[in-house]
């Protein structure tokens, strides 16, 4: 069962990680979220771990990261 929490925060500052740093995270869990930068384009995106696919997925496109 998912756990939901209402937050009143208006801004969250996240550290952008590279694809290699995210892929090196130990034992990702389904639904984990990271802020990722694409080294080739400098774009920054949110990614979430999809346990079924076994990959980090870009939230807005649904494509897996490199």
Residue pairs with C-beta under 8 A, 6 or more apart in sequence:
2 31
14 35
15 35
16 35
16 36
16 37
16 44
17 34
17 35
17 36
17 37
18 36
18 37
18 39
19 36
19 38
19 39
19 65
19 66
22 34
22 36
22 47
22 56
22 65
23 56
23 65
25 32
25 34
28 49
28 56
29 49
29 51
30 49
30 50
30 51
30 52
31 48
31 49
32 48
32 49
33 46
33 47
33 48
33 49
33 59
34 46
34 47
34 48
34 56
35 44
35 45
35 46
35 47
36 44
36 45
36 46
36 47
36 56
36 58
36 65
37 43
37 44
37 45
38 44
38 45
38 65
38 66
45 58
45 59
45 60
45 61
46 58
46 59
46 60
47 56
47 57
47 58
47 59
47 65
48 56
48 57
48 59
49 55
49 56
49 57
50 56
50 57
53 64
55 64
55 65
56 64
56 65
57 63
57 64
57 65
58 64
58 65
